[in-house]
Amino acid sequence: MLSVIKSILAAFIGVQSNQNRQKDFTQGKASHFVIAGIIGVAVFIALLILIVNLVLSAA
């Protein structure tokens, strides 16, 4: 599970190596990456909303 999270985070910022990407396609399950990706996007959006609300309340 840790390798899936590392792969998702690397994909979010665009720094995943070709070797790791190939390993993900051969050894990982697609469903794990999809679920982790959806959770990652939800957390990212929640963080953006939180930051915007903090900035707007401070102004």
mmCIF file of the N, C-alpha and C atoms, coordinates in Angstrom:
data_MODEL
# 
_entry.id   MODEL 
# 
loop_
_atom_site.group_PDB 
_atom_site.id 
_atom_site.type_symbol 
_atom_site.label_atom_id 
_atom_site.label_alt_id 
_atom_site.label_comp_id 
_atom_site.label_asym_id 
_atom_site.label_entity_id 
_atom_site.label_seq_id 
_atom_site.pdbx_PDB_ins_code 
_atom_site.Cartn_x 
_atom_site.Cartn_y 
_atom_site.Cartn_z 
_atom_site.occupancy 
_atom_site.B_iso_or_equiv 
_atom_site.pdbx_formal_charge 
_atom_site.auth_seq_id 
_atom_site.auth_comp_id 
_atom_site.auth_asym_id 
_atom_site.auth_atom_id 
_atom_site.pdbx_PDB_model_num 
ATOM 1   N N  . MET A 1 1  ? 0.823   -1.195 0.000   1.00 0.00 ? 1  MET A N  1 
ATOM 2   C CA . MET A 1 1  ? 0.000   0.000  0.000   1.00 0.00 ? 1  MET A CA 1 
ATOM 3   C C  . MET A 1 1  ? 0.867   1.258  0.000   1.00 0.00 ? 1  MET A C  1 
ATOM 4   N N  . LEU A 1 2  ? 1.994   1.202  0.683   1.00 0.00 ? 2  LEU A N  1 
ATOM 5   C CA . LEU A 1 2  ? 2.885   2.353  0.721   1.00 0.00 ? 2  LEU A CA 1 
ATOM 6   C C  . LEU A 1 2  ? 3.430   2.683  -0.671  1.00 0.00 ? 2  LEU A C  1 
ATOM 7   N N  . SER A 1 3  ? 3.713   1.654  -1.464  1.00 0.00 ? 3  SER A N  1 
ATOM 8   C CA . SER A 1 3  ? 4.217   1.902  -2.814  1.00 0.00 ? 3  SER A CA 1 
ATOM 9   C C  . SER A 1 3  ? 3.159   2.550  -3.696  1.00 0.00 ? 3  SER A C  1 
ATOM 10  N N  . VAL A 1 4  ? 1.891   2.201  -3.485  1.00 0.00 ? 4  VAL A N  1 
ATOM 11  C CA . VAL A 1 4  ? 0.799   2.821  -4.245  1.00 0.00 ? 4  VAL A CA 1 
ATOM 12  C C  . VAL A 1 4  ? 0.708   4.305  -3.882  1.00 0.00 ? 4  VAL A C  1 
ATOM 13  N N  . ILE A 1 5  ? 0.794   4.615  -2.599  1.00 0.00 ? 5  ILE A N  1 
ATOM 14  C CA . ILE A 1 5  ? 0.724   6.009  -2.160  1.00 0.00 ? 5  ILE A CA 1 
ATOM 15  C C  . ILE A 1 5  ? 1.896   6.806  -2.715  1.00 0.00 ? 5  ILE A C  1 
ATOM 16  N N  . LYS A 1 6  ? 3.096   6.219  -2.681  1.00 0.00 ? 6  LYS A N  1 
ATOM 17  C CA . LYS A 1 6  ? 4.270   6.904  -3.233  1.00 0.00 ? 6  LYS A CA 1 
ATOM 18  C C  . LYS A 1 6  ? 4.102   7.154  -4.729  1.00 0.00 ? 6  LYS A C  1 
ATOM 19  N N  . SER A 1 7  ? 3.555   6.185  -5.429  1.00 0.00 ? 7  SER A N  1 
ATOM 20  C CA . SER A 1 7  ? 3.352   6.342  -6.865  1.00 0.00 ? 7  SER A CA 1 
ATOM 21  C C  . SER A 1 7  ? 2.326   7.423  -7.174  1.00 0.00 ? 7  SER A C  1 
ATOM 22  N N  . ILE A 1 8  ? 1.246   7.460  -6.394  1.00 0.00 ? 8  ILE A N  1 
ATOM 23  C CA . ILE A 1 8  ? 0.211   8.466  -6.601  1.00 0.00 ? 8  ILE A CA 1 
ATOM 24  C C  . ILE A 1 8  ? 0.765   9.866  -6.332  1.00 0.00 ? 8  ILE A C  1 
ATOM 25  N N  . LEU A 1 9  ? 1.515   10.024 -5.235  1.00 0.00 ? 9  LEU A N  1 
ATOM 26  C CA . LEU A 1 9  ? 2.095   11.329 -4.916  1.00 0.00 ? 9  LEU A CA 1 
ATOM 27  C C  . LEU A 1 9  ? 3.097   11.764 -5.986  1.00 0.00 ? 9  LEU A C  1 
ATOM 28  N N  . ALA A 1 10 ? 3.894   10.828 -6.468  1.00 0.00 ? 10 ALA A N  1 
ATOM 29  C CA . ALA A 1 10 ? 4.845   11.154 -7.526  1.00 0.00 ? 10 ALA A CA 1 
ATOM 30  C C  . ALA A 1 10 ? 4.124   11.543 -8.812  1.00 0.00 ? 10 ALA A C  1 
ATOM 31  N N  . ALA A 1 11 ? 3.030   10.888 -9.095  1.00 0.00 ? 11 ALA A N  1 
ATOM 32  C CA . ALA A 1 11 ? 2.260   11.216 -10.296 1.00 0.00 ? 11 ALA A CA 1 
ATOM 33  C C  . ALA A 1 11 ? 1.601   12.589 -10.162 1.00 0.00 ? 11 ALA A C  1 
ATOM 34  N N  . PHE A 1 12 ? 1.156   12.938 -8.945  1.00 0.00 ? 12 PHE A N  1 
ATOM 35  C CA . PHE A 1 12 ? 0.540   14.247 -8.729  1.00 0.00 ? 12 PHE A CA 1 
ATOM 36  C C  . PHE A 1 12 ? 1.490   15.383 -9.071  1.00 0.00 ? 12 PHE A C  1 
ATOM 37  N N  . ILE A 1 13 ? 2.756   15.231 -8.693  1.00 0.00 ? 13 ILE A N  1 
ATOM 38  C CA . ILE A 1 13 ? 3.701   16.323 -8.955  1.00 0.00 ? 13 ILE A CA 1 
ATOM 39  C C  . ILE A 1 13 ? 4.535   16.088 -10.212 1.00 0.00 ? 13 ILE A C  1 
ATOM 40  N N  . GLY A 1 14 ? 4.354   14.941 -10.839 1.00 0.00 ? 14 GLY A N  1 
ATOM 41  C CA . GLY A 1 14 ? 4.965   14.687 -12.144 1.00 0.00 ? 14 GLY A CA 1 
ATOM 42  C C  . GLY A 1 14 ? 6.430   14.328 -12.109 1.00 0.00 ? 14 GLY A C  1 
ATOM 43  N N  . VAL A 1 15 ? 6.888   13.626 -11.073 1.00 0.00 ? 15 VAL A N  1 
ATOM 44  C CA . VAL A 1 15 ? 8.305   13.297 -10.978 1.00 0.00 ? 15 VAL A CA 1 
ATOM 45  C C  . VAL A 1 15 ? 8.581   11.797 -10.942 1.00 0.00 ? 15 VAL A C  1 
ATOM 46  N N  . GLN A 1 16 ? 7.618   10.991 -11.323 1.00 0.00 ? 16 GLN A N  1 
ATOM 47  C CA . GLN A 1 16 ? 7.817   9.548  -11.267 1.00 0.00 ? 16 GLN A CA 1 
ATOM 48  C C  . GLN A 1 16 ? 8.727   9.087  -12.399 1.00 0.00 ? 16 GLN A C  1 
ATOM 49  N N  . SER A 1 17 ? 9.680   8.234  -12.059 1.00 0.00 ? 17 SER A N  1 
ATOM 50  C CA . SER A 1 17 ? 10.616  7.742  -13.066 1.00 0.00 ? 17 SER A CA 1 
ATOM 51  C C  . SER A 1 17 ? 9.930   6.718  -13.972 1.00 0.00 ? 17 SER A C  1 
ATOM 52  N N  . ASN A 1 18 ? 10.502  6.533  -15.127 1.00 0.00 ? 18 ASN A N  1 
ATOM 53  C CA . ASN A 1 18 ? 9.958   5.570  -16.087 1.00 0.00 ? 18 ASN A CA 1 
ATOM 54  C C  . ASN A 1 18 ? 10.028  4.154  -15.519 1.00 0.00 ? 18 ASN A C  1 
ATOM 55  N N  . GLN A 1 19 ? 11.090  3.855  -14.794 1.00 0.00 ? 19 GLN A N  1 
ATOM 56  C CA . GLN A 1 19 ? 11.250  2.524  -14.196 1.00 0.00 ? 19 GLN A CA 1 
ATOM 57  C C  . GLN A 1 19 ? 10.149  2.250  -13.172 1.00 0.00 ? 19 GLN A C  1 
ATOM 58  N N  . ASN A 1 20 ? 9.840   3.216  -12.315 1.00 0.00 ? 20 ASN A N  1 
ATOM 59  C CA . ASN A 1 20 ? 8.766   3.037  -11.330 1.00 0.00 ? 20 ASN A CA 1 
ATOM 60  C C  . ASN A 1 20 ? 7.407   2.934  -12.005 1.00 0.00 ? 20 ASN A C  1 
ATOM 61  N N  . ARG A 1 21 ? 7.205   3.690  -13.059 1.00 0.00 ? 21 ARG A N  1 
ATOM 62  C CA . ARG A 1 21 ? 5.935   3.625  -13.782 1.00 0.00 ? 21 ARG A CA 1 
ATOM 63  C C  . ARG A 1 21 ? 5.738   2.248  -14.408 1.00 0.00 ? 21 ARG A C  1 
ATOM 64  N N  . GLN A 1 22 ? 6.791   1.707  -15.002 1.00 0.00 ? 22 GLN A N  1 
ATOM 65  C CA . GLN A 1 22 ? 6.703   0.364  -15.585 1.00 0.00 ? 22 GLN A CA 1 
ATOM 66  C C  . GLN A 1 22 ? 6.426   -0.680 -14.508 1.00 0.00 ? 22 GLN A C  1 
ATOM 67  N N  . LYS A 1 23 ? 7.056   -0.533 -13.339 1.00 0.00 ? 23 LYS A N  1 
ATOM 68  C CA . LYS A 1 23 ? 6.828   -1.470 -12.240 1.00 0.00 ? 23 LYS A CA 1 
ATOM 69  C C  . LYS A 1 23 ? 5.377   -1.395 -11.769 1.00 0.00 ? 23 LYS A C  1 
ATOM 70  N N  . ASP A 1 24 ? 4.817   -0.188 -11.710 1.00 0.00 ? 24 ASP A N  1 
ATOM 71  C CA . ASP A 1 24 ? 3.426   -0.031 -11.305 1.00 0.00 ? 24 ASP A CA 1 
ATOM 72  C C  . ASP A 1 24 ? 2.482   -0.744 -12.259 1.00 0.00 ? 24 ASP A C  1 
ATOM 73  N N  . PHE A 1 25 ? 2.770   -0.652 -13.563 1.00 0.00 ? 25 PHE A N  1 
ATOM 74  C CA . PHE A 1 25 ? 1.892   -1.284 -14.551 1.00 0.00 ? 25 PHE A CA 1 
ATOM 75  C C  . PHE A 1 25 ? 1.998   -2.803 -14.530 1.00 0.00 ? 25 PHE A C  1 
ATOM 76  N N  . THR A 1 26 ? 3.146   -3.335 -14.168 1.00 0.00 ? 26 THR A N  1 
ATOM 77  C CA . THR A 1 26 ? 3.314   -4.786 -14.192 1.00 0.00 ? 26 THR A CA 1 
ATOM 78  C C  . THR A 1 26 ? 2.959   -5.446 -12.866 1.00 0.00 ? 26 THR A C  1 
ATOM 79  N N  . GLN A 1 27 ? 3.171   -4.750 -11.731 1.00 0.00 ? 27 GLN A N  1 
ATOM 80  C CA . GLN A 1 27 ? 2.970   -5.391 -10.432 1.00 0.00 ? 27 GLN A CA 1 
ATOM 81  C C  . GLN A 1 27 ? 1.747   -4.894 -9.679  1.00 0.00 ? 27 GLN A C  1 
ATOM 82  N N  . GLY A 1 28 ? 1.265   -3.715 -9.970  1.00 0.00 ? 28 GLY A N  1 
ATOM 83  C CA . GLY A 1 28 ? 0.155   -3.152 -9.202  1.00 0.00 ? 28 GLY A CA 1 
ATOM 84  C C  . GLY A 1 28 ? -1.196  -3.471 -9.798  1.00 0.00 ? 28 GLY A C  1 
ATOM 85  N N  . LYS A 1 29 ? -2.217  -3.398 -8.950  1.00 0.00 ? 29 LYS A N  1 
ATOM 86  C CA . LYS A 1 29 ? -3.593  -3.564 -9.412  1.00 0.00 ? 29 LYS A CA 1 
ATOM 87  C C  . LYS A 1 29 ? -4.154  -2.192 -9.760  1.00 0.00 ? 29 LYS A C  1 
ATOM 88  N N  . ALA A 1 30 ? -4.840  -2.120 -10.867 1.00 0.00 ? 30 ALA A N  1 
ATOM 89  C CA . ALA A 1 30 ? -5.388  -0.843 -11.320 1.00 0.00 ? 30 ALA A CA 1 
ATOM 90  C C  . ALA A 1 30 ? -6.394  -0.274 -10.321 1.00 0.00 ? 30 ALA A C  1 
ATOM 91  N N  . SER A 1 31 ? -7.172  -1.137 -9.708  1.00 0.00 ? 31 SER A N  1 
ATOM 92  C CA . SER A 1 31 ? -8.188  -0.660 -8.764  1.00 0.00 ? 31 SER A CA 1 
ATOM 93  C C  . SER A 1 31 ? -7.557  0.056  -7.575  1.00 0.00 ? 31 SER A C  1 
ATOM 94  N N  . HIS A 1 32 ? -6.399  -0.415 -7.122  1.00 0.00 ? 32 HIS A N  1 
ATOM 95  C CA . HIS A 1 32 ? -5.720  0.245  -6.015  1.00 0.00 ? 32 HIS A CA 1 
ATOM 96  C C  . HIS A 1 32 ? -5.298  1.658  -6.400  1.00 0.00 ? 32 HIS A C  1 
ATOM 97  N N  . PHE A 1 33 ? -4.796  1.810  -7.615  1.00 0.00 ? 33 PHE A N  1 
ATOM 98  C CA . PHE A 1 33 ? -4.349  3.125  -8.066  1.00 0.00 ? 33 PHE A CA 1 
ATOM 99  C C  . PHE A 1 33 ? -5.527  4.072  -8.281  1.00 0.00 ? 33 PHE A C  1 
ATOM 100 N N  . VAL A 1 34 ? -6.632  3.549  -8.781  1.00 0.00 ? 34 VAL A N  1 
ATOM 101 C CA . VAL A 1 34 ? -7.816  4.377  -9.004  1.00 0.00 ? 34 VAL A CA 1 
ATOM 102 C C  . VAL A 1 34 ? -8.377  4.875  -7.673  1.00 0.00 ? 34 VAL A C  1 
ATOM 103 N N  . ILE A 1 35 ? -8.516  3.961  -6.711  1.00 0.00 ? 35 ILE A N  1 
ATOM 104 C CA . ILE A 1 35 ? -9.054  4.346  -5.403  1.00 0.00 ? 35 ILE A CA 1 
ATOM 105 C C  . ILE A 1 35 ? -8.127  5.334  -4.706  1.00 0.00 ? 35 ILE A C  1 
ATOM 106 N N  . ALA A 1 36 ? -6.831  5.062  -4.725  1.00 0.00 ? 36 ALA A N  1 
ATOM 107 C CA . ALA A 1 36 ? -5.876  5.969  -4.088  1.00 0.00 ? 36 ALA A CA 1 
ATOM 108 C C  . ALA A 1 36 ? -5.856  7.315  -4.799  1.00 0.00 ? 36 ALA A C  1 
ATOM 109 N N  . GLY A 1 37 ? -5.994  7.324  -6.104  1.00 0.00 ? 37 GLY A N  1 
ATOM 110 C CA . GLY A 1 37 ? -6.038  8.571  -6.854  1.00 0.00 ? 37 GLY A CA 1 
ATOM 111 C C  . GLY A 1 37 ? -7.259  9.408  -6.520  1.00 0.00 ? 37 GLY A C  1 
ATOM 112 N N  . ILE A 1 38 ? -8.402  8.761  -6.403  1.00 0.00 ? 38 ILE A N  1 
ATOM 113 C CA . ILE A 1 38 ? -9.631  9.473  -6.042  1.00 0.00 ? 38 ILE A CA 1 
ATOM 114 C C  . ILE A 1 38 ? -9.524  10.055 -4.639  1.00 0.00 ? 38 ILE A C  1 
ATOM 115 N N  . ILE A 1 39 ? -8.994  9.265  -3.707  1.00 0.00 ? 39 ILE A N  1 
ATOM 116 C CA . ILE A 1 39 ? -8.805  9.765  -2.342  1.00 0.00 ? 39 ILE A CA 1 
ATOM 117 C C  . ILE A 1 39 ? -7.809  10.923 -2.337  1.00 0.00 ? 39 ILE A C  1 
ATOM 118 N N  . GLY A 1 40 ? -6.734  10.800 -3.102  1.00 0.00 ? 40 GLY A N  1 
ATOM 119 C CA . GLY A 1 40 ? -5.735  11.865 -3.178  1.00 0.00 ? 40 GLY A CA 1 
ATOM 120 C C  . GLY A 1 40 ? -6.307  13.155 -3.727  1.00 0.00 ? 40 GLY A C  1 
ATOM 121 N N  . VAL A 1 41 ? -7.127  13.061 -4.754  1.00 0.00 ? 41 VAL A N  1 
ATOM 122 C CA . VAL A 1 41 ? -7.755  14.260 -5.325  1.00 0.00 ? 41 VAL A CA 1 
ATOM 123 C C  . VAL A 1 41 ? -8.721  14.881 -4.327  1.00 0.00 ? 41 VAL A C  1 
ATOM 124 N N  . ALA A 1 42 ? -9.478  14.053 -3.613  1.00 0.00 ? 42 ALA A N  1 
ATOM 125 C CA . ALA A 1 42 ? -10.414 14.579 -2.612  1.00 0.00 ? 42 ALA A CA 1 
ATOM 126 C C  . ALA A 1 42 ? -9.669  15.307 -1.496  1.00 0.00 ? 42 ALA A C  1 
ATOM 127 N N  . VAL A 1 43 ? -8.564  14.738 -1.038  1.00 0.00 ? 43 VAL A N  1 
ATOM 128 C CA . VAL A 1 43 ? -7.765  15.392 0.009   1.00 0.00 ? 43 VAL A CA 1 
ATOM 129 C C  . VAL A 1 43 ? -7.183  16.696 -0.521  1.00 0.00 ? 43 VAL A C  1 
ATOM 130 N N  . PHE A 1 44 ? -6.706  16.699 -1.749  1.00 0.00 ? 44 PHE A N  1 
ATOM 131 C CA . PHE A 1 44 ? -6.137  17.905 -2.352  1.00 0.00 ? 44 PHE A CA 1 
ATOM 132 C C  . PHE A 1 44 ? -7.182  19.014 -2.448  1.00 0.00 ? 44 PHE A C  1 
ATOM 133 N N  . ILE A 1 45 ? -8.371  18.684 -2.891  1.00 0.00 ? 45 ILE A N  1 
ATOM 134 C CA . ILE A 1 45 ? -9.447  19.678 -3.000  1.00 0.00 ? 45 ILE A CA 1 
ATOM 135 C C  . ILE A 1 45 ? -9.837  20.189 -1.616  1.00 0.00 ? 45 ILE A C  1 
ATOM 136 N N  . ALA A 1 46 ? -9.911  19.290 -0.632  1.00 0.00 ? 46 ALA A N  1 
ATOM 137 C CA . ALA A 1 46 ? -10.246 19.709 0.734   1.00 0.00 ? 46 ALA A CA 1 
ATOM 138 C C  . ALA A 1 46 ? -9.189  20.655 1.285   1.00 0.00 ? 46 ALA A C  1 
ATOM 139 N N  . LEU A 1 47 ? -7.922  20.379 1.013   1.00 0.00 ? 47 LEU A N  1 
ATOM 140 C CA . LEU A 1 47 ? -6.849  21.277 1.457   1.00 0.00 ? 47 LEU A CA 1 
ATOM 141 C C  . LEU A 1 47 ? -6.944  22.642 0.783   1.00 0.00 ? 47 LEU A C  1 
ATOM 142 N N  . LEU A 1 48 ? -7.256  22.657 -0.499  1.00 0.00 ? 48 LEU A N  1 
ATOM 143 C CA . LEU A 1 48 ? -7.409  23.934 -1.198  1.00 0.00 ? 48 LEU A CA 1 
ATOM 144 C C  . LEU A 1 48 ? -8.559  24.746 -0.614  1.00 0.00 ? 48 LEU A C  1 
ATOM 145 N N  . ILE A 1 49 ? -9.670  24.097 -0.344  1.00 0.00 ? 49 ILE A N  1 
ATOM 146 C CA . ILE A 1 49 ? -10.819 24.791 0.251   1.00 0.00 ? 49 ILE A CA 1 
ATOM 147 C C  . ILE A 1 49 ? -10.450 25.335 1.628   1.00 0.00 ? 49 ILE A C  1 
ATOM 148 N N  . LEU A 1 50 ? -9.752  24.547 2.423   1.00 0.00 ? 50 LEU A N  1 
ATOM 149 C CA . LEU A 1 50 ? -9.324  24.976 3.749   1.00 0.00 ? 50 LEU A CA 1 
ATOM 150 C C  . LEU A 1 50 ? -8.396  26.188 3.667   1.00 0.00 ? 50 LEU A C  1 
ATOM 151 N N  . ILE A 1 51 ? -7.438  26.142 2.765   1.00 0.00 ? 51 ILE A N  1 
ATOM 152 C CA . ILE A 1 51 ? -6.499  27.261 2.616   1.00 0.00 ? 51 ILE A CA 1 
ATOM 153 C C  . ILE A 1 51 ? -7.228  28.521 2.168   1.00 0.00 ? 51 ILE A C  1 
ATOM 154 N N  . VAL A 1 52 ? -8.119  28.405 1.214   1.00 0.00 ? 52 VAL A N  1 
ATOM 155 C CA . VAL A 1 52 ? -8.864  29.566 0.733   1.00 0.00 ? 52 VAL A CA 1 
ATOM 156 C C  . VAL A 1 52 ? -9.718  30.151 1.850   1.00 0.00 ? 52 VAL A C  1 
ATOM 157 N N  . ASN A 1 53 ? -10.377 29.292 2.613   1.00 0.00 ? 53 ASN A N  1 
ATOM 158 C CA . ASN A 1 53 ? -11.200 29.786 3.727   1.00 0.00 ? 53 ASN A CA 1 
ATOM 159 C C  . ASN A 1 53 ? -10.352 30.477 4.791   1.00 0.00 ? 53 ASN A C  1 
ATOM 160 N N  . LEU A 1 54 ? -9.173  29.944 5.071   1.00 0.00 ? 54 LEU A N  1 
ATOM 161 C CA . LEU A 1 54 ? -8.277  30.578 6.035   1.00 0.00 ? 54 LEU A CA 1 
ATOM 162 C C  . LEU A 1 54 ? -7.802  31.946 5.555   1.00 0.00 ? 54 LEU A C  1 
ATOM 163 N N  . VAL A 1 55 ? -7.457  32.039 4.285   1.00 0.00 ? 55 VAL A N  1 
ATOM 164 C CA . VAL A 1 55 ? -6.985  33.301 3.721   1.00 0.00 ? 55 VAL A CA 1 
ATOM 165 C C  . VAL A 1 55 ? -8.105  34.322 3.706   1.00 0.00 ? 55 VAL A C  1 
ATOM 166 N N  . LEU A 1 56 ? -9.296  33.912 3.309   1.00 0.00 ? 56 LEU A N  1 
ATOM 167 C CA . LEU A 1 56 ? -10.409 34.853 3.234   1.00 0.00 ? 56 LEU A CA 1 
ATOM 168 C C  . LEU A 1 56 ? -10.871 35.309 4.625   1.00 0.00 ? 56 LEU A C  1 
ATOM 169 N N  . SER A 1 57 ? -10.789 34.444 5.625   1.00 0.00 ? 57 SER A N  1 
ATOM 170 C CA . SER A 1 57 ? -11.191 34.852 6.961   1.00 0.00 ? 57 SER A CA 1 
ATOM 171 C C  . SER A 1 57 ? -10.165 35.762 7.603   1.00 0.00 ? 57 SER A C  1 
ATOM 172 N N  . ALA A 1 58 ? -8.911  35.674 7.189   1.00 0.00 ? 58 ALA A N  1 
ATOM 173 C CA . ALA A 1 58 ? -7.866  36.519 7.741   1.00 0.00 ? 58 ALA A CA 1 
ATOM 174 C C  . ALA A 1 58 ? -7.870  37.915 7.090   1.00 0.00 ? 58 ALA A C  1 
ATOM 175 N N  . ALA A 1 59 ? -8.456  38.021 5.934   1.00 0.00 ? 59 ALA A N  1 
ATOM 176 C CA . ALA A 1 59 ? -8.431  39.293 5.206   1.00 0.00 ? 59 ALA A CA 1 
ATOM 177 C C  . ALA A 1 59 ? -9.450  40.278 5.691   1.00 0.00 ? 59 ALA A C  1 
# 
